Amino acid sequence: MSRRAQREDSAALGEGTTPPMSPSMSPLMSPLMSRRRAMTCLAWAGAGILWTLDGGVPRGVSLGGAQASAAQPGSSAIAGFSGNTLSFVQISDSHIGFNKAPNPDPAATLQAAIERIRSAAQRPAFMLHTGDVSHLSRPEEFDIAQQIVNGAGLETHYVPGEHDVIGDDGRAFFSRFSARVSARASARLSGVSPENRGAGWYSFDQQGVHFIALVNVLNLKAGGMGYLGDTQLEWLAADLKGRTHSTPLVVFAHMPLWSVYPAWGWGTDDGDRALALLRPFGSVTVLNGHIHQVLQKVEGSVRLQTAMSTAFPQPAPGVGPGPGPLKVEASQLGRTLGIRRVDFTSLDGAPSLGDATLAS
C-alpha cells in the first residue's frame, strides 16, 4: 500500500481511531500498541467480553477463572451483580453454517466460547450477541446456535447481523430471538405504533444502566454500509427523552455506528444521527461486531468498540482486496479468535484495552 493510500485510509478511519495494521502484524496488535499493553493483552484468555458496570462505569473483566474473581472480589458468582456492580458478556459473529477455510466448524469454536463463559468464576447477569448468529439464515443454523448459546444458562439479548436476515428481512430471526422483547419494549418505552414494533430494536434497564439494541442491517444496498432509518431514529430519540444525562448507556448493534472503512461498507450511513442523540450523555459504550477484529474510537464520552468473531477473522481495514473470511493456517486460527478486556476507570477517561485469543 502506498503512503498516500495509507494516509487516505487513516483519514477515512477518523480521529482517535486505531489505525489499520500491516498484513504481517497480528490482528490484535496495532502499530501503536506498547510492549506493556501487548503483555497485558496476552495475560487474558477467553471467548467473550465480560463487562462490569460498577456505579455506572463500564469495566472489562476476564472470563478466566481466578482472574475474574480477583478483578471483582466483592461480586456475586450467582446473580451477576453485587451492590452497584453489574456484569454481562458480549459474543459476536458466530456464523453457524459457515464451512470453509479458515474454520469449517464454527459451532466448535462457539461452544468453546460458551464453555469459557460457563466456567467463569464471576457469573455474568446476561449475555449480548451482536449479530451474525447464522451464516445463511437457515432454520437448522439458528437451531444449532440457539442450543449452544443456551448452554451458558444466561438470558441472552440479540441483534441481527446481515447474515441473519437473508431472504425474509429477518422474520425468522426476530420470531426466534427478539420479537417478543422488542414488541414489549417498544410499547412500554416509546409508544411506537403496532405496525412499527417487532423490527428488532428495543431497550431495557438493569441495575441503573440503560441498554439499547439497534438494528442496522435491513434495507442495505449491495456492498453498502449499515442503515438505521427515520423510524428507528425517532424511536431512539423518544427512548432517550426524559432520561438524565448521567444515566449510563450501553448501545449494541451489529455494524459499527462509526465509519470504520466505508469502501468496504464498514459503518452506518446514518450512524452520525444516532451518535448525536447519544453524545449528551456522560457515559456511552457502543458495542458491535461485523468486522471480526478489535478496533476502538473515542469521541468525548462516547466509546465505540468492535469485537472479534467466534468463527473466523477478517482482514484489517484496507488491507487486501476486500472484506471476507481471512484464511489462516488451522494451527493459527485460535490466535485470531478470543476476547477483549476493556477497563473504564472514569466516566471521562480513555478506556484501557486488553485483548487475547483463544490460543493464549
Residue pairs with C-beta under 8 A, 6 or more apart in sequence:
1 9
1 318
1 319
5 318
6 20
9 19
9 20
9 261
9 317
9 318
10 17
10 19
10 20
12 259
12 261
12 262
12 263
12 317
12 318
13 19
13 20
13 259
13 260
13 261
13 297
13 317
14 258
14 259
14 297
16 297
16 298
16 299
17 258
17 260
17 295
17 296
17 297
18 30
18 32
18 294
18 295
18 296
18 297
19 30
19 31
19 32
20 261
20 316
20 317
20 318
20 319
21 27
21 29
21 30
21 31
21 316
21 319
22 31
22 316
22 319
23 315
23 316
23 319
23 320
25 31
25 316
26 335
27 293
27 294
27 308
27 313
27 316
27 326
27 336
28 41
28 293
28 294
28 338
28 355
28 356
28 357
29 38
33 41
37 353
37 354
40 354
41 341
41 353
41 354
41 355
41 356
42 356
42 360
43 67
43 354
43 356
44 62
44 64
44 67
44 339
44 341
44 354
44 355
44 356
44 360
45 62
45 63
45 64
45 116
45 338
45 339
45 356
45 357
45 358
45 360
46 62
46 63
46 64
46 113
46 116
46 117
46 120
46 338
46 339
46 356
46 358
47 63
47 91
47 109
47 112
47 113
47 114
47 116
47 117
47 310
47 337
47 338
47 339
47 358
48 63
48 89
48 90
48 91
48 113
48 116
48 117
48 127
48 339
49 60
49 89
49 90
49 91
49 287
49 307
49 339
49 340
49 341
49 342
50 60
50 61
50 62
50 63
50 68
50 87
50 88
50 89
50 117
50 120
50 122
50 124
50 339
51 58
51 59
51 60
51 61
51 87
51 88
51 89
51 90
51 124
51 250
51 285
51 342
52 58
52 59
52 60
52 61
52 71
52 72
52 75
52 85
52 86
52 87
53 59
53 85
53 86
53 87
53 207
53 208
53 209
53 248
53 250
54 72
54 84
54 85
54 86
55 84
55 85
56 84
56 208
56 209
56 246
56 247
56 248
56 283
56 347
57 248
57 283
57 344
57 345
57 346
57 347
58 248
58 250
58 283
58 285
58 303
58 342
58 344
59 342
59 343
59 344
59 345
60 340
60 341
60 342
60 343
60 344
60 351
60 353
60 354
61 68
61 71
61 72
61 87
61 122
61 341
62 68
62 71
62 339
62 341
63 89
63 116
63 117
63 120
63 339
64 116
64 120
65 119
65 120
65 121
66 121
67 121
68 120
68 121
68 122
69 75
69 77
69 121
69 122
71 122
72 82
72 85
72 87
72 122
74 82
74 83
74 85
75 81
75 82
75 85
75 87
75 122
76 82
76 122
76 123
77 121
77 122
77 123
78 123
79 123
79 125
80 86
80 87
80 88
80 123
80 124
80 125
80 126
81 87
81 125
81 207
84 207
84 208
85 207
86 125
86 206
86 207
86 208
86 209
87 122
87 123
87 124
87 125
88 124
88 125
88 126
88 127
88 128
89 117
89 124
89 126
89 127
89 128
89 152
89 154
90 127
90 128
90 129
90 130
90 252
90 287
90 307
91 110
91 113
91 117
91 127
91 128
91 129
91 130
91 149
91 307
91 310
92 129
92 130
92 131
92 132
92 254
92 288
92 289
92 290
92 307
92 308
92 309
92 310
93 130
93 131
93 132
93 161
93 289
93 290
93 292
93 307
93 308
93 309
93 310
93 311
94 106
94 110
94 129
94 132
94 133
94 134
94 145
94 148
94 149
94 309
94 310
94 311
95 106
95 132
95 134
95 135
95 163
95 309
95 311
95 312
96 106
96 107
96 110
96 133
96 134
96 135
96 141
96 142
96 144
96 145
96 148
96 311
97 106
97 134
97 135
97 136
97 138
97 140
97 141
97 144
98 104
98 106
98 135
98 311
98 312
98 325
99 105
100 325
101 325
101 327
102 312
102 313
102 325
102 326
102 327
102 328
102 329
102 330
102 333
102 336
103 109
103 311
103 312
103 325
103 333
106 135
106 310
106 311
106 312
107 144
107 145
107 148
109 310
109 311
109 333
109 337
109 358
110 145
110 148
110 149
110 310
110 311
111 148
111 151
112 310
112 358
113 310
114 148
114 149
114 151
114 152
115 151
117 124
117 127
117 152
117 154
118 151
118 152
118 153
124 154
125 154
125 155
125 206
125 207
126 154
126 155
126 156
126 157
126 206
127 149
127 152
127 154
127 155
127 156
127 157
128 156
128 157
128 158
128 252
128 287
129 149
129 156
129 157
129 158
129 159
130 159
130 161
130 252
130 253
130 254
130 287
130 288
130 289
130 290
130 307
131 158
131 159
131 160
131 161
131 162
131 163
131 164
131 217
131 253
131 254
131 288
131 289
131 290
132 161
132 162
132 163
132 164
132 254
132 289
132 290
132 309
133 141
133 142
133 145
133 158
133 160
133 161
133 163
133 164
133 173
133 177
134 141
134 142
134 145
134 163
134 164
134 173
135 141
135 163
136 163
136 166
137 163
137 164
137 165
137 166
137 167
137 168
137 170
137 172
137 173
139 172
142 172
142 173
142 176
142 177
146 176
146 177
149 156
150 156
157 178
157 181
157 204
157 211
157 213
157 252
158 173
158 177
158 178
158 213
159 178
159 200
159 213
159 214
159 215
159 252
159 253
159 254
160 170
160 173
160 174
160 177
160 178
160 200
160 215
160 217
160 254
161 217
161 254
161 255
161 289
161 290
162 217
162 220
162 254
162 255
162 290
164 170
164 173
164 217
165 173
165 217
165 218
169 218
170 200
170 215
170 217
170 218
173 200
174 182
174 198
174 199
174 200
178 200
178 202
178 213
179 198
179 200
181 202
181 204
182 197
182 198
182 199
182 200
182 201
182 202
182 213
183 197
183 198
184 202
185 202
185 203
185 204
186 192
186 196
186 197
186 198
186 201
186 202
186 235
187 197
189 203
189 238
189 239
190 235
190 238
190 239
191 238
192 231
192 235
192 238
196 231
196 235
199 215
199 218
199 231
199 232
200 213
200 215
200 218
201 212
201 213
201 214
201 215
201 232
201 235
201 236
202 213
203 210
203 211
203 212
203 213
203 239
204 210
204 211
205 211
208 247
208 248
209 247
209 248
209 249
209 250
210 243
210 247
210 248
210 249
210 250
211 249
211 250
211 251
211 252
212 236
212 239
212 249
212 250
212 251
212 252
213 252
213 253
214 228
214 232
214 236
214 251
214 252
214 253
214 257
214 274
215 228
215 232
215 253
215 254
216 226
216 227
216 228
216 253
216 254
216 255
216 257
216 268
216 271
217 226
217 254
217 255
218 227
218 229
219 227
219 229
220 226
220 227
220 265
223 265
224 265
224 269
225 255
225 259
225 262
225 265
225 266
225 267
225 268
225 269
226 253
226 254
226 255
226 256
226 257
226 265
226 267
226 268
226 269
226 271
227 268
227 269
227 270
228 236
228 268
228 270
228 271
228 273
228 274
229 270
233 270
233 273
233 274
233 277
236 274
236 277
237 277
240 277
240 278
240 281
243 281
245 280
245 281
245 282
246 281
246 282
246 283
247 281
248 281
248 282
248 283
248 284
248 285
249 278
249 281
249 283
249 284
249 285
250 285
250 287
251 257
251 274
251 278
251 284
251 285
251 286
251 287
252 286
252 287
252 288
253 268
253 286
253 287
253 288
254 288
254 289
254 290
255 266
255 267
255 268
255 288
255 290
256 266
256 267
256 268
256 271
256 288
256 290
256 291
256 304
256 306
257 267
257 268
257 271
257 274
257 275
257 286
257 288
257 304
258 267
258 268
258 271
258 275
258 297
258 299
258 304
259 266
259 267
259 268
259 271
260 266
260 267
260 291
260 295
260 306
260 317
261 267
261 317
261 318
263 318
264 317
264 318
264 322
264 323
265 323
266 290
266 291
266 317
266 323
268 274
275 299
275 302
278 284
278 286
278 302
279 299
279 300
279 301
279 302
281 301
282 301
282 347
282 348
283 301
283 344
283 347
284 301
284 302
284 303
285 303
285 305
285 344
286 302
286 303
286 304
286 305
287 305
287 307
288 304
288 305
288 306
288 307
289 306
289 307
289 309
290 306
291 306
291 314
291 317
291 323
292 308
292 309
292 311
292 312
292 313
292 314
292 326
293 306
293 308
293 313
293 314
293 316
294 305
294 306
294 307
294 308
294 340
294 353
294 355
295 306
295 317
296 303
296 304
296 305
296 306
296 351
296 353
297 303
297 304
298 304
298 350
298 351
301 347
301 348
303 342
303 344
303 351
305 340
305 342
305 351
307 340
308 336
308 337
308 338
308 339
308 340
308 355
309 337
310 337
311 337
312 325
312 326
312 333
312 336
312 337
313 325
313 326
313 328
313 336
313 337
314 323
314 324
314 325
314 326
315 323
315 324
315 326
320 326
326 336
328 335
328 336
332 359
334 357
334 358
334 359
335 357
335 358
335 359
335 360
336 357
337 357
337 358
338 355
338 356
338 357
338 358
338 359
338 360
339 355
339 356
340 353
340 354
340 355
341 353
341 354
341 355
341 356
342 351
342 352
342 353
342 354
343 351
343 352
343 353
343 354
344 351
345 352
